[in-house]
Amino acid sequence: MLRIVLTAALLCGATAVYAQELTTAQRDACMGDYEKFCKSVTPGGGRIIACLAKQGDKLAPACKKVLAEAEKK
């Protein structure tokens, strides 16, 4: 049972880490939205991406595209 729980935790952690690895171009696409909506969010654990995702229609088209592409991965 413990082995199953640890395996699941590792898989979830790996997915979260991968989702946070944005390219420079992707970060640049969302920088304005980050500064506008999520500047007070503490980095790490996918919190910034989650904050941006919550903004929905308020985001710039380029940032929306980046988040949609990152979510597919």
All heavy atoms as TSV, in Angstrom:
chain	resi	resn	atom	element	x	y	z
A	1	MET	N	N	0.820	-1.194	0.000
A	1	MET	CA	C	0.000	0.000	0.000
A	1	MET	C	C	0.863	1.257	0.000
A	1	MET	O	O	0.606	2.174	-0.745
A	1	MET	CB	C	-0.932	-0.038	1.219
A	1	MET	CG	C	-1.800	1.167	1.357
A	1	MET	SD	S	-3.029	1.179	0.052
A	1	MET	CE	C	-4.075	2.440	0.589
A	2	LEU	N	N	1.873	1.281	0.848
A	2	LEU	CA	C	2.769	2.425	0.907
A	2	LEU	C	C	3.460	2.640	-0.437
A	2	LEU	O	O	3.625	3.773	-0.883
A	2	LEU	CB	C	3.808	2.235	2.016
A	2	LEU	CG	C	4.813	3.366	2.194
A	2	LEU	CD1	C	4.097	4.672	2.510
A	2	LEU	CD2	C	5.783	3.039	3.302
A	3	ARG	N	N	3.827	1.558	-1.085
A	3	ARG	CA	C	4.500	1.635	-2.385
A	3	ARG	C	C	3.599	2.312	-3.420
A	3	ARG	O	O	4.045	3.141	-4.202
A	3	ARG	CB	C	4.883	0.232	-2.835
A	3	ARG	CG	C	5.640	0.196	-4.112
A	3	ARG	CD	C	6.061	-1.209	-4.415
A	3	ARG	NE	N	6.715	-1.272	-5.694
A	3	ARG	CZ	C	7.092	-2.373	-6.272
A	3	ARG	NH1	N	6.892	-3.527	-5.694
A	3	ARG	NH2	N	7.678	-2.351	-7.444
A	4	ILE	N	N	2.320	1.994	-3.404
A	4	ILE	CA	C	1.367	2.598	-4.339
A	4	ILE	C	C	1.233	4.092	-4.075
A	4	ILE	O	O	1.241	4.898	-4.998
A	4	ILE	CB	C	-0.004	1.895	-4.236
A	4	ILE	CG1	C	0.112	0.461	-4.737
A	4	ILE	CG2	C	-1.072	2.651	-5.022
A	4	ILE	CD1	C	-1.104	-0.394	-4.473
A	5	VAL	N	N	1.142	4.456	-2.814
A	5	VAL	CA	C	1.010	5.865	-2.448
A	5	VAL	C	C	2.252	6.643	-2.871
A	5	VAL	O	O	2.151	7.734	-3.439
A	5	VAL	CB	C	0.750	6.019	-0.930
A	5	VAL	CG1	C	0.801	7.476	-0.511
A	5	VAL	CG2	C	-0.580	5.396	-0.563
A	6	LEU	N	N	3.433	6.106	-2.628
A	6	LEU	CA	C	4.669	6.786	-3.005
A	6	LEU	C	C	4.785	6.928	-4.520
A	6	LEU	O	O	5.192	7.972	-5.020
A	6	LEU	CB	C	5.880	6.040	-2.452
A	6	LEU	CG	C	6.076	6.124	-0.948
A	6	LEU	CD1	C	7.236	5.232	-0.514
A	6	LEU	CD2	C	6.314	7.550	-0.513
A	7	THR	N	N	4.425	5.881	-5.253
A	7	THR	CA	C	4.472	5.942	-6.714
A	7	THR	C	C	3.529	7.020	-7.233
A	7	THR	O	O	3.895	7.811	-8.101
A	7	THR	CB	C	4.108	4.573	-7.322
A	7	THR	OG1	O	5.010	3.595	-6.825
A	7	THR	CG2	C	4.167	4.608	-8.827
A	8	ALA	N	N	2.326	7.068	-6.700
A	8	ALA	CA	C	1.361	8.085	-7.117
A	8	ALA	C	C	1.878	9.485	-6.804
A	8	ALA	O	O	1.752	10.400	-7.619
A	8	ALA	CB	C	0.025	7.846	-6.429
A	9	ALA	N	N	2.482	9.663	-5.647
A	9	ALA	CA	C	3.022	10.971	-5.258
A	9	ALA	C	C	4.140	11.396	-6.194
A	9	ALA	O	O	4.225	12.554	-6.598
A	9	ALA	CB	C	3.512	10.935	-3.821
A	10	LEU	N	N	5.001	10.470	-6.553
A	10	LEU	CA	C	6.098	10.788	-7.467
A	10	LEU	C	C	5.583	11.163	-8.847
A	10	LEU	O	O	6.074	12.098	-9.471
A	10	LEU	CB	C	7.072	9.610	-7.568
A	10	LEU	CG	C	7.938	9.369	-6.345
A	10	LEU	CD1	C	8.729	8.074	-6.500
A	10	LEU	CD2	C	8.883	10.540	-6.117
A	11	LEU	N	N	4.590	10.445	-9.330
A	11	LEU	CA	C	4.029	10.747	-10.647
A	11	LEU	C	C	3.363	12.116	-10.655
A	11	LEU	O	O	3.533	12.891	-11.597
A	11	LEU	CB	C	3.034	9.668	-11.067
A	11	LEU	CG	C	3.637	8.321	-11.439
A	11	LEU	CD1	C	2.537	7.309	-11.700
A	11	LEU	CD2	C	4.552	8.436	-12.645
A	12	CYS	N	N	2.625	12.426	-9.625
A	12	CYS	CA	C	1.979	13.731	-9.533
A	12	CYS	C	C	3.011	14.837	-9.437
A	12	CYS	O	O	2.871	15.885	-10.055
A	12	CYS	CB	C	1.042	13.787	-8.334
A	12	CYS	SG	S	-0.406	12.761	-8.523
A	13	GLY	N	N	4.044	14.617	-8.654
A	13	GLY	CA	C	5.113	15.607	-8.521
A	13	GLY	C	C	5.838	15.833	-9.823
A	13	GLY	O	O	6.152	16.963	-10.184
A	14	ALA	N	N	6.093	14.774	-10.568
A	14	ALA	CA	C	6.777	14.905	-11.853
A	14	ALA	C	C	5.938	15.703	-12.828
A	14	ALA	O	O	6.450	16.532	-13.578
A	14	ALA	CB	C	7.089	13.522	-12.426
A	15	THR	N	N	4.632	15.509	-12.828
A	15	THR	CA	C	3.745	16.250	-13.712
A	15	THR	C	C	3.752	17.722	-13.352
A	15	THR	O	O	3.824	18.585	-14.219
A	15	THR	CB	C	2.312	15.688	-13.618
A	15	THR	OG1	O	2.354	14.312	-13.970
A	15	THR	CG2	C	1.369	16.417	-14.541
A	16	ALA	N	N	3.707	18.026	-12.065
A	16	ALA	CA	C	3.702	19.419	-11.624
A	16	ALA	C	C	5.001	20.115	-11.986
A	16	ALA	O	O	4.995	21.261	-12.433
A	16	ALA	CB	C	3.470	19.493	-10.115
A	17	VAL	N	N	6.115	19.445	-11.829
A	17	VAL	CA	C	7.405	20.037	-12.171
A	17	VAL	C	C	7.483	20.288	-13.669
A	17	VAL	O	O	7.914	21.347	-14.105
A	17	VAL	CB	C	8.570	19.123	-11.716
A	17	VAL	CG1	C	9.889	19.608	-12.286
A	17	VAL	CG2	C	8.641	19.100	-10.202
A	18	TYR	N	N	7.051	19.330	-14.474
A	18	TYR	CA	C	7.105	19.489	-15.923
A	18	TYR	C	C	6.257	20.671	-16.362
A	18	TYR	O	O	6.657	21.450	-17.218
A	18	TYR	CB	C	6.619	18.208	-16.620
A	18	TYR	CG	C	6.691	18.308	-18.117
A	18	TYR	CD1	C	7.919	18.240	-18.770
A	18	TYR	CD2	C	5.555	18.502	-18.873
A	18	TYR	CE1	C	7.999	18.348	-20.135
A	18	TYR	CE2	C	5.627	18.611	-20.239
A	18	TYR	CZ	C	6.849	18.530	-20.872
A	18	TYR	OH	O	6.920	18.654	-22.228
A	19	ALA	N	N	5.100	20.829	-15.756
A	19	ALA	CA	C	4.199	21.907	-16.135
A	19	ALA	C	C	4.801	23.276	-15.833
A	19	ALA	O	O	4.438	24.259	-16.465
A	19	ALA	CB	C	2.871	21.760	-15.407
A	20	GLN	N	N	5.714	23.345	-14.883
A	20	GLN	CA	C	6.308	24.620	-14.508
A	20	GLN	C	C	7.480	25.000	-15.395
A	20	GLN	O	O	7.949	26.121	-15.335
A	20	GLN	CB	C	6.788	24.553	-13.060
A	20	GLN	CG	C	5.663	24.420	-12.083
A	20	GLN	CD	C	6.185	24.246	-10.690
A	20	GLN	OE1	O	7.148	24.895	-10.307
A	20	GLN	NE2	N	5.578	23.386	-9.934
A	21	GLU	N	N	7.972	24.090	-16.192
A	21	GLU	CA	C	9.132	24.361	-17.015
A	21	GLU	C	C	8.722	25.057	-18.301
A	21	GLU	O	O	8.560	24.439	-19.340
A	21	GLU	CB	C	9.861	23.051	-17.318
A	21	GLU	CG	C	10.476	22.421	-16.100
A	21	GLU	CD	C	11.158	21.112	-16.409
A	21	GLU	OE1	O	11.294	20.767	-17.596
A	21	GLU	OE2	O	11.547	20.436	-15.466
A	22	LEU	N	N	8.540	26.355	-18.227
A	22	LEU	CA	C	8.159	27.130	-19.392
A	22	LEU	C	C	9.403	27.715	-20.050
A	22	LEU	O	O	10.367	28.064	-19.380
A	22	LEU	CB	C	7.207	28.258	-18.987
A	22	LEU	CG	C	5.894	27.830	-18.342
A	22	LEU	CD1	C	5.093	29.059	-17.936
A	22	LEU	CD2	C	5.082	26.963	-19.284
A	23	THR	N	N	9.336	27.852	-21.350
A	23	THR	CA	C	10.454	28.434	-22.080
A	23	THR	C	C	10.474	29.947	-21.850
A	23	THR	O	O	9.503	30.527	-21.352
A	23	THR	CB	C	10.318	28.167	-23.587
A	23	THR	OG1	O	9.159	28.866	-24.072
A	23	THR	CG2	C	10.210	26.684	-23.888
A	24	THR	N	N	11.552	30.564	-22.251
A	24	THR	CA	C	11.662	32.018	-22.121
A	24	THR	C	C	10.560	32.709	-22.911
A	24	THR	O	O	9.950	33.662	-22.434
A	24	THR	CB	C	13.047	32.485	-22.608
A	24	THR	OG1	O	14.045	31.824	-21.839
A	24	THR	CG2	C	13.205	33.981	-22.454
A	25	ALA	N	N	10.287	32.216	-24.103
A	25	ALA	CA	C	9.237	32.804	-24.938
A	25	ALA	C	C	7.871	32.688	-24.267
A	25	ALA	O	O	7.059	33.618	-24.307
A	25	ALA	CB	C	9.205	32.131	-26.302
A	26	GLN	N	N	7.627	31.546	-23.621
A	26	GLN	CA	C	6.359	31.349	-22.927
A	26	GLN	C	C	6.252	32.287	-21.727
A	26	GLN	O	O	5.202	32.883	-21.499
A	26	GLN	CB	C	6.214	29.893	-22.481
A	26	GLN	CG	C	6.013	28.939	-23.643
A	26	GLN	CD	C	6.124	27.499	-23.218
A	26	GLN	OE1	O	6.933	27.146	-22.369
A	26	GLN	NE2	N	5.311	26.654	-23.816
A	27	ARG	N	N	7.331	32.419	-20.975
A	27	ARG	CA	C	7.327	33.340	-19.824
A	27	ARG	C	C	7.099	34.770	-20.294
A	27	ARG	O	O	6.350	35.521	-19.687
A	27	ARG	CB	C	8.630	33.233	-19.040
A	27	ARG	CG	C	8.616	32.073	-18.079
A	27	ARG	CD	C	9.848	32.066	-17.193
A	27	ARG	NE	N	10.520	30.805	-17.448
A	27	ARG	CZ	C	11.737	30.650	-17.892
A	27	ARG	NH1	N	12.521	31.683	-18.082
A	27	ARG	NH2	N	12.232	29.465	-18.124
A	28	ASP	N	N	7.759	35.137	-21.387
A	28	ASP	CA	C	7.603	36.493	-21.924
A	28	ASP	C	C	6.158	36.765	-22.332
A	28	ASP	O	O	5.651	37.872	-22.139
A	28	ASP	CB	C	8.531	36.704	-23.118
A	28	ASP	CG	C	9.993	36.780	-22.717
A	28	ASP	OD1	O	10.285	36.932	-21.509
A	28	ASP	OD2	O	10.851	36.673	-23.618
A	29	ALA	N	N	5.488	35.758	-22.887
A	29	ALA	CA	C	4.102	35.914	-23.323
A	29	ALA	C	C	3.170	36.231	-22.158
A	29	ALA	O	O	2.160	36.919	-22.330
A	29	ALA	CB	C	3.629	34.653	-24.054
A	30	CYS	N	N	3.507	35.751	-20.976
A	30	CYS	CA	C	2.629	35.928	-19.807
A	30	CYS	C	C	3.160	36.932	-18.790
A	30	CYS	O	O	2.495	37.163	-17.762
A	30	CYS	CB	C	2.401	34.583	-19.122
A	30	CYS	SG	S	1.406	33.436	-20.094
A	31	MET	N	N	4.299	37.536	-19.037
A	31	MET	CA	C	4.897	38.417	-18.039
A	31	MET	C	C	3.981	39.585	-17.668
A	31	MET	O	O	3.813	39.900	-16.494
A	31	MET	CB	C	6.244	38.957	-18.523
A	31	MET	CG	C	6.965	39.786	-17.471
A	31	MET	SD	S	7.257	38.933	-15.898
A	31	MET	CE	C	8.535	37.822	-16.382
A	32	GLY	N	N	3.376	40.216	-18.634
A	32	GLY	CA	C	2.479	41.335	-18.345
A	32	GLY	C	C	1.295	40.912	-17.498
A	32	GLY	O	O	0.904	41.603	-16.554
A	33	ASP	N	N	0.725	39.748	-17.835
A	33	ASP	CA	C	-0.411	39.240	-17.066
A	33	ASP	C	C	0.023	38.836	-15.661
A	33	ASP	O	O	-0.710	39.045	-14.699
A	33	ASP	CB	C	-1.052	38.055	-17.793
A	33	ASP	CG	C	-1.742	38.483	-19.071
A	33	ASP	OD1	O	-2.359	39.571	-19.086
A	33	ASP	OD2	O	-1.663	37.743	-20.063
A	34	TYR	N	N	1.204	38.256	-15.555
A	34	TYR	CA	C	1.735	37.905	-14.235
A	34	TYR	C	C	1.853	39.153	-13.366
A	34	TYR	O	O	1.397	39.180	-12.222
A	34	TYR	CB	C	3.103	37.226	-14.373
A	34	TYR	CG	C	3.890	37.246	-13.090
A	34	TYR	CD1	C	3.557	36.408	-12.036
A	34	TYR	CD2	C	4.949	38.136	-12.924
A	34	TYR	CE1	C	4.267	36.454	-10.837
A	34	TYR	CE2	C	5.657	38.182	-11.741
A	34	TYR	CZ	C	5.315	37.341	-10.697
A	34	TYR	OH	O	6.016	37.388	-9.525
A	35	GLU	N	N	2.456	40.210	-13.917
A	35	GLU	CA	C	2.654	41.434	-13.140
A	35	GLU	C	C	1.325	42.098	-12.788
A	35	GLU	O	O	1.192	42.708	-11.731
A	35	GLU	CB	C	3.553	42.394	-13.898
A	35	GLU	CG	C	4.991	41.899	-13.956
A	35	GLU	CD	C	5.923	42.812	-14.720
A	35	GLU	OE1	O	5.454	43.764	-15.389
A	35	GLU	OE2	O	7.141	42.569	-14.661
A	36	LYS	N	N	0.343	41.949	-13.657
A	36	LYS	CA	C	-0.954	42.568	-13.431
A	36	LYS	C	C	-1.819	41.793	-12.432
A	36	LYS	O	O	-2.464	42.388	-11.573
A	36	LYS	CB	C	-1.690	42.680	-14.763
A	36	LYS	CG	C	-2.969	43.465	-14.721
A	36	LYS	CD	C	-3.517	43.648	-16.119
A	36	LYS	CE	C	-4.768	44.499	-16.119
A	36	LYS	NZ	N	-5.294	44.677	-17.478
A	37	PHE	N	N	-1.819	40.461	-12.535
A	37	PHE	CA	C	-2.756	39.661	-11.757
A	37	PHE	C	C	-2.130	38.807	-10.650
A	37	PHE	O	O	-2.818	38.465	-9.693
A	37	PHE	CB	C	-3.541	38.718	-12.678
A	37	PHE	CG	C	-4.308	39.419	-13.758
A	37	PHE	CD1	C	-3.975	39.227	-15.083
A	37	PHE	CD2	C	-5.355	40.269	-13.455
A	37	PHE	CE1	C	-4.688	39.865	-16.090
A	37	PHE	CE2	C	-6.069	40.918	-14.449
A	37	PHE	CZ	C	-5.733	40.711	-15.780
A	38	CYS	N	N	-0.864	38.431	-10.808
A	38	CYS	CA	C	-0.322	37.394	-9.925
A	38	CYS	C	C	1.002	37.759	-9.259
A	38	CYS	O	O	1.694	36.889	-8.737
A	38	CYS	CB	C	-0.144	36.089	-10.713
A	38	CYS	SG	S	-1.661	35.515	-11.487
A	39	LYS	N	N	1.361	39.027	-9.258
A	39	LYS	CA	C	2.664	39.438	-8.733
A	39	LYS	C	C	2.845	39.081	-7.260
A	39	LYS	O	O	3.946	38.790	-6.814
A	39	LYS	CB	C	2.850	40.938	-8.930
A	39	LYS	CG	C	4.269	41.390	-8.749
A	39	LYS	CD	C	4.447	42.814	-9.204
A	39	LYS	CE	C	5.916	43.172	-9.145
A	39	LYS	NZ	N	6.179	44.465	-9.733
A	40	SER	N	N	1.771	39.033	-6.503
A	40	SER	CA	C	1.890	38.744	-5.071
A	40	SER	C	C	1.938	37.240	-4.768
A	40	SER	O	O	2.130	36.853	-3.618
A	40	SER	CB	C	0.721	39.369	-4.312
A	40	SER	OG	O	-0.497	38.782	-4.731
A	41	VAL	N	N	1.798	36.411	-5.794
A	41	VAL	CA	C	1.802	34.959	-5.599
A	41	VAL	C	C	3.235	34.471	-5.406
A	41	VAL	O	O	4.134	34.836	-6.162
A	41	VAL	CB	C	1.153	34.250	-6.808
A	41	VAL	CG1	C	1.270	32.742	-6.690
A	41	VAL	CG2	C	-0.296	34.674	-6.944
A	42	THR	N	N	3.451	33.648	-4.394
A	42	THR	CA	C	4.763	33.075	-4.131
A	42	THR	C	C	5.078	32.019	-5.182
A	42	THR	O	O	4.283	31.097	-5.384
A	42	THR	CB	C	4.801	32.427	-2.734
A	42	THR	OG1	O	4.423	33.410	-1.769
A	42	THR	CG2	C	6.176	31.882	-2.411
A	43	PRO	N	N	6.223	32.129	-5.864
A	43	PRO	CA	C	6.587	31.144	-6.888
A	43	PRO	C	C	6.792	29.751	-6.292
A	43	PRO	O	O	7.160	29.599	-5.131
A	43	PRO	CB	C	7.914	31.676	-7.440
A	43	PRO	CG	C	7.947	33.113	-7.070
A	43	PRO	CD	C	7.195	33.223	-5.778
A	44	GLY	N	N	6.567	28.750	-7.134
A	44	GLY	CA	C	6.793	27.361	-6.752
A	44	GLY	C	C	5.490	26.591	-6.640
A	44	GLY	O	O	4.431	27.157	-6.367
A	45	GLY	N	N	5.584	25.315	-6.921
A	45	GLY	CA	C	4.423	24.446	-6.790
A	45	GLY	C	C	3.333	24.703	-7.803
A	45	GLY	O	O	2.206	24.286	-7.608
A	46	GLY	N	N	3.645	25.427	-8.865
A	46	GLY	CA	C	2.652	25.703	-9.898
A	46	GLY	C	C	1.669	26.796	-9.527
A	46	GLY	O	O	0.659	26.991	-10.198
A	47	ARG	N	N	1.967	27.546	-8.454
A	47	ARG	CA	C	1.028	28.569	-7.993
A	47	ARG	C	C	0.840	29.703	-8.993
A	47	ARG	O	O	-0.269	30.213	-9.148
A	47	ARG	CB	C	1.483	29.117	-6.637
A	47	ARG	CG	C	1.292	28.129	-5.492
A	47	ARG	CD	C	1.653	28.743	-4.154
A	47	ARG	NE	N	3.089	28.892	-3.970
A	47	ARG	CZ	C	3.868	27.966	-3.419
A	47	ARG	NH1	N	3.343	26.837	-2.998
A	47	ARG	NH2	N	5.149	28.164	-3.281
A	48	ILE	N	N	1.896	30.116	-9.668
A	48	ILE	CA	C	1.775	31.210	-10.625
A	48	ILE	C	C	0.945	30.768	-11.824
A	48	ILE	O	O	0.053	31.495	-12.278
A	48	ILE	CB	C	3.158	31.730	-11.056
A	48	ILE	CG1	C	3.818	32.421	-9.864
A	48	ILE	CG2	C	3.040	32.682	-12.244
A	48	ILE	CD1	C	5.246	32.835	-10.083
A	49	ILE	N	N	1.208	29.580	-12.334
A	49	ILE	CA	C	0.437	29.071	-13.467
A	49	ILE	C	C	-1.031	28.933	-13.071
A	49	ILE	O	O	-1.923	29.287	-13.837
A	49	ILE	CB	C	1.023	27.737	-13.958
A	49	ILE	CG1	C	2.403	27.980	-14.569
A	49	ILE	CG2	C	0.099	27.078	-14.979
A	49	ILE	CD1	C	3.173	26.730	-14.905
A	50	ALA	N	N	-1.289	28.452	-11.859
A	50	ALA	CA	C	-2.665	28.318	-11.376
A	50	ALA	C	C	-3.337	29.683	-11.270
A	50	ALA	O	O	-4.503	29.842	-11.642
A	50	ALA	CB	C	-2.680	27.603	-10.028
A	51	CYS	N	N	-2.594	30.659	-10.775
A	51	CYS	CA	C	-3.130	32.019	-10.664
A	51	CYS	C	C	-3.488	32.567	-12.039
A	51	CYS	O	O	-4.575	33.111	-12.240
A	51	CYS	CB	C	-2.116	32.930	-9.977
A	51	CYS	SG	S	-2.619	34.664	-9.910
A	52	LEU	N	N	-2.584	32.404	-12.988
A	52	LEU	CA	C	-2.854	32.883	-14.342
A	52	LEU	C	C	-4.062	32.174	-14.940
A	52	LEU	O	O	-4.912	32.807	-15.574
A	52	LEU	CB	C	-1.624	32.686	-15.232
A	52	LEU	CG	C	-0.444	33.614	-14.956
A	52	LEU	CD1	C	0.777	33.163	-15.745
A	52	LEU	CD2	C	-0.795	35.065	-15.296
A	53	ALA	N	N	-4.137	30.881	-14.736
A	53	ALA	CA	C	-5.246	30.104	-15.290
A	53	ALA	C	C	-6.590	30.578	-14.729
A	53	ALA	O	O	-7.603	30.553	-15.437
A	53	ALA	CB	C	-5.039	28.622	-15.011
A	54	LYS	N	N	-6.607	31.037	-13.485
A	54	LYS	CA	C	-7.846	31.520	-12.869
A	54	LYS	C	C	-8.333	32.827	-13.499
A	54	LYS	O	O	-9.501	33.180	-13.365
A	54	LYS	CB	C	-7.645	31.744	-11.372
A	54	LYS	CG	C	-7.559	30.480	-10.569
A	54	LYS	CD	C	-7.356	30.805	-9.101
A	54	LYS	CE	C	-7.134	29.555	-8.292
A	54	LYS	NZ	N	-6.851	29.876	-6.878
A	55	GLN	N	N	-7.442	33.549	-14.150
A	55	GLN	CA	C	-7.809	34.846	-14.719
A	55	GLN	C	C	-8.623	34.715	-16.008
A	55	GLN	O	O	-9.273	35.656	-16.431
A	55	GLN	CB	C	-6.559	35.702	-14.966
A	55	GLN	CG	C	-5.759	35.967	-13.724
A	55	GLN	CD	C	-6.586	36.506	-12.569
A	55	GLN	OE1	O	-7.407	37.398	-12.734
A	55	GLN	NE2	N	-6.376	35.942	-11.388
A	56	GLY	N	N	-8.552	33.546	-16.642
A	56	GLY	CA	C	-9.378	33.233	-17.809
A	56	GLY	C	C	-9.357	34.279	-18.909
A	56	GLY	O	O	-8.332	34.541	-19.521
A	57	ASP	N	N	-10.505	34.913	-19.140
A	57	ASP	CA	C	-10.673	35.844	-20.253
A	57	ASP	C	C	-9.905	37.150	-20.098
A	57	ASP	O	O	-9.810	37.926	-21.042
A	57	ASP	CB	C	-12.157	36.164	-20.458
A	57	ASP	CG	C	-12.935	34.963	-20.953
A	57	ASP	OD1	O	-12.325	34.060	-21.566
A	57	ASP	OD2	O	-14.159	34.920	-20.731
A	58	LYS	N	N	-9.371	37.403	-18.922
A	58	LYS	CA	C	-8.621	38.638	-18.693
A	58	LYS	C	C	-7.214	38.583	-19.291
A	58	LYS	O	O	-6.577	39.612	-19.468
A	58	LYS	CB	C	-8.505	38.920	-17.196
A	58	LYS	CG	C	-9.825	39.149	-16.500
A	58	LYS	CD	C	-9.591	39.328	-15.013
A	58	LYS	CE	C	-10.879	39.371	-14.245
A	58	LYS	NZ	N	-10.625	39.430	-12.789
A	59	LEU	N	N	-6.722	37.383	-19.585
A	59	LEU	CA	C	-5.349	37.216	-20.065
A	59	LEU	C	C	-5.187	37.649	-21.515
A	59	LEU	O	O	-6.125	37.573	-22.315
A	59	LEU	CB	C	-4.921	35.747	-19.947
A	59	LEU	CG	C	-4.874	35.163	-18.539
A	59	LEU	CD1	C	-4.483	33.693	-18.603
A	59	LEU	CD2	C	-3.909	35.931	-17.655
A	60	ALA	N	N	-3.974	38.071	-21.836
A	60	ALA	CA	C	-3.634	38.406	-23.220
A	60	ALA	C	C	-3.731	37.144	-24.074
A	60	ALA	O	O	-3.483	36.037	-23.587
A	60	ALA	CB	C	-2.217	38.971	-23.277
A	61	PRO	N	N	-4.088	37.278	-25.344
A	61	PRO	CA	C	-4.207	36.114	-26.223
A	61	PRO	C	C	-2.950	35.244	-26.260
A	61	PRO	O	O	-3.044	34.016	-26.255
A	61	PRO	CB	C	-4.501	36.715	-27.598
A	61	PRO	CG	C	-5.160	38.020	-27.285
A	61	PRO	CD	C	-4.488	38.510	-26.019
A	62	ALA	N	N	-1.770	35.862	-26.267
A	62	ALA	CA	C	-0.521	35.092	-26.312
A	62	ALA	C	C	-0.352	34.248	-25.053
A	62	ALA	O	O	0.084	33.095	-25.118
A	62	ALA	CB	C	0.673	36.027	-26.485
A	63	CYS	N	N	-0.718	34.786	-23.914
A	63	CYS	CA	C	-0.598	34.046	-22.653
A	63	CYS	C	C	-1.620	32.908	-22.604
A	63	CYS	O	O	-1.296	31.806	-22.167
A	63	CYS	CB	C	-0.772	34.987	-21.468
A	63	CYS	SG	S	-0.459	34.199	-19.872
A	64	LYS	N	N	-2.829	33.163	-23.059
A	64	LYS	CA	C	-3.849	32.110	-23.118
A	64	LYS	C	C	-3.352	30.935	-23.950
A	64	LYS	O	O	-3.517	29.774	-23.570
A	64	LYS	CB	C	-5.139	32.639	-23.739
A	64	LYS	CG	C	-5.952	33.507	-22.851
A	64	LYS	CD	C	-7.216	33.896	-23.588
A	64	LYS	CE	C	-7.938	35.013	-22.913
A	64	LYS	NZ	N	-9.146	35.423	-23.626
A	65	LYS	N	N	-2.729	31.255	-25.068
A	65	LYS	CA	C	-2.221	30.210	-25.968
A	65	LYS	C	C	-1.134	29.390	-25.274
A	65	LYS	O	O	-1.126	28.167	-25.343
A	65	LYS	CB	C	-1.678	30.856	-27.243
A	65	LYS	CG	C	-1.172	29.867	-28.252
A	65	LYS	CD	C	-0.662	30.565	-29.498
A	65	LYS	CE	C	-0.061	29.558	-30.458
A	65	LYS	NZ	N	0.523	30.194	-31.634
A	66	VAL	N	N	-0.220	30.073	-24.602
A	66	VAL	CA	C	0.873	29.394	-23.894
A	66	VAL	C	C	0.321	28.462	-22.821
A	66	VAL	O	O	0.756	27.317	-22.693
A	66	VAL	CB	C	1.818	30.444	-23.258
A	66	VAL	CG1	C	2.730	29.826	-22.225
A	66	VAL	CG2	C	2.633	31.123	-24.336
A	67	LEU	N	N	-0.638	28.938	-22.045
A	67	LEU	CA	C	-1.207	28.110	-20.979
A	67	LEU	C	C	-1.950	26.911	-21.556
A	67	LEU	O	O	-1.873	25.809	-21.015
A	67	LEU	CB	C	-2.138	28.935	-20.099
A	67	LEU	CG	C	-1.460	30.008	-19.240
A	67	LEU	CD1	C	-2.492	30.783	-18.445
A	67	LEU	CD2	C	-0.430	29.391	-18.309
A	68	ALA	N	N	-2.650	27.114	-22.662
A	68	ALA	CA	C	-3.375	26.008	-23.299
A	68	ALA	C	C	-2.401	24.951	-23.801
A	68	ALA	O	O	-2.618	23.747	-23.641
A	68	ALA	CB	C	-4.239	26.531	-24.440
A	69	GLU	N	N	-1.286	25.382	-24.403
A	69	GLU	CA	C	-0.287	24.455	-24.906
A	69	GLU	C	C	0.397	23.705	-23.761
A	69	GLU	O	O	0.645	22.506	-23.845
A	69	GLU	CB	C	0.755	25.188	-25.746
A	69	GLU	CG	C	0.208	25.678	-27.079
A	69	GLU	CD	C	1.182	26.588	-27.810
A	69	GLU	OE1	O	2.281	26.880	-27.292
A	69	GLU	OE2	O	0.823	27.026	-28.912
A	70	ALA	N	N	0.695	24.405	-22.675
A	70	ALA	CA	C	1.347	23.771	-21.520
A	70	ALA	C	C	0.424	22.763	-20.866
A	70	ALA	O	O	0.875	21.729	-20.383
A	70	ALA	CB	C	1.781	24.846	-20.513
A	71	GLU	N	N	-0.861	23.048	-20.868
A	71	GLU	CA	C	-1.836	22.153	-20.259
A	71	GLU	C	C	-1.951	20.841	-21.046
A	71	GLU	O	O	-2.182	19.797	-20.467
A	71	GLU	CB	C	-3.198	22.836	-20.215
A	71	GLU	CG	C	-4.253	22.080	-19.451
A	71	GLU	CD	C	-5.543	22.861	-19.379
A	71	GLU	OE1	O	-5.578	23.867	-18.675
A	71	GLU	OE2	O	-6.507	22.446	-20.033
A	72	LYS	N	N	-1.762	20.905	-22.362
A	72	LYS	CA	C	-1.830	19.707	-23.203
A	72	LYS	C	C	-0.707	18.731	-22.926
A	72	LYS	O	O	-0.852	17.547	-23.159
A	72	LYS	CB	C	-1.811	20.105	-24.683
A	72	LYS	CG	C	-3.066	20.802	-25.142
A	72	LYS	CD	C	-2.963	21.183	-26.601
A	72	LYS	CE	C	-4.147	21.994	-27.058
A	72	LYS	NZ	N	-4.004	22.405	-28.470
A	73	LYS	N	N	0.413	19.243	-22.454
A	73	LYS	CA	C	1.602	18.396	-22.234
A	73	LYS	C	C	1.495	17.571	-21.006
A	73	LYS	O	O	0.897	17.642	-20.099
A	73	LYS	CB	C	2.859	19.250	-22.166
A	73	LYS	CG	C	3.171	19.904	-23.477
A	73	LYS	CD	C	4.422	20.730	-23.379
A	73	LYS	CE	C	4.718	21.401	-24.712
A	73	LYS	NZ	N	5.897	22.194	-24.696
